[in-house]
Amino acid sequence: MSSQATYLDEILAAKRAELETVRPENLGAAAIESALAGLGPCRDFWAALSEGHKPRAIAEFKRRSPSEGVLRENADPRHVASLYVAGGAAAISVLTDRHFDGSFEDLRTVRSAVSVPVLCKDFILTRGQILRARREGADAVLLIVAALEPPRLRELLNFAHDLGLQVLAEAHDDREVDRAMAAGARIVGLNARNLHSFEVDLDNIIRFRPDVPSGFLYVGESGIGSRKDVQRMRAAGVDALLVGSVLMKAEDPGAKLAELFMP
């Protein structure tokens, strides 16, 4: 990788190489219908983030952080997810990418353990990945605006919606926020982590809040570590926050979640 390449570039290169080794999904209409047969409806991610006191909590199950390494030894997804719900999580995000020691087994386990919507968080580049996420039990998927050209972003958004999935479109600046909404995203996330320096600036979440009008949901991602952080986001009108590392490192992830989001 060149000095100008970001961590995201490295992960995407690895993801493309990984996808080349995986048998492609059959994306014909009959095959898709067969893949979806017997699956129940998706849980409503939008409603979960819209109701109740703001900001709503999307609690993340992830085993590893690129900046901190292993977050929780021998993490039990069923146990952690149950603690999250007890602590007030509106939805749960599950890392399925192997760079984070994630797997679809973790997603399936979480989905079976809770009644709230489950977000599949991965580096999605293809329709086949979206179909697999739906088949494995996801209610919503993450699409990273920086990873996809505008036509591709729109295509994948539409495909996810056709499968009944909702989409969290992740942006890093105001231009990407605009691209997400132009592509049809109704749930827009702002990741506070700089892709080049890897530093987190929570002010970015607040700075770009006015760019997302009513009729959309605005989600802050990365760097939330204290109750004060949550209070700042609440004052700025952020609809939901995706929180992971600080919870996974806590002795009781559910109690930590409740503490952070206490009104």
Steps between C-alpha positions, in 0.01 A plus 500: 500500500622851424543761771175655378301181546262498793422219739169467317689453171698216655191327634316539170794349310496205737122471467521491119762226522281310746196527273697353211542179701131470587250330276283776349140522612238414238319831457233388257143579599412137568815446706432810708141392558625159609761653732235713669244221530420426860664813634283718718469875448782727606468681829447872452836673542352841413226473762749384763709813447199732475315416820573599859759732648776618266766415426415133461776247565634263236723277713772320309633150548855490372787285612787714376575865428766599244638754745468301825525134405288240681230677700356214702656158543268211411207735442164319503271670245181363654592622848626841386196559278264416785684744726474767230124463477467507878705821493264666255642429153256589222695286252817294490780523245709189434839507328518213254831587333791274586736799547303553821486126578134523401279237342147432390483247781519797738219673310277191506562453872416861581189497279366191677571644845318835475183656361652832386622560142848378409734694270756309294816710505743396231681643201233439240590528133261258328136399483604150598624625836167672560303188411712296738448753780123473450513121491709489819245709690601865466227763519722779367839535333774761502611655171812718508467793262878536459522140378245530220461715190162682491332266246618196695384649829154559356489148352590335830259719696216406269592132511508499880161672513360246252601224743324675787821624661554853621832676444728710715706702252827603662658833407814678619435857382231728359557389140447137593189593700359660185596195291328267745173692488518543121535123465182444698625439854260605776728404790829688477795435729794733559815317601714731711817306422735654243588237239852637456614587852264254674434770758148561630337844504152490652449861394457370145181321602362826634638707211317305230172451688331794319578335164244226571144639486185374666367183343840333541672344801849613599733258678833584663770234477839447670662653804212513747659427837320690772162619618616854421555397136145367481361815659679713238348291222156523662529880512599504132190304397675178398241223461715200590854404594690186406719404797731202517849495648421669831219249557696191400780594741264559793457239773122521446428627147130548571556704814755713315250561221231606747748733671604667174146561376342598830278809431 
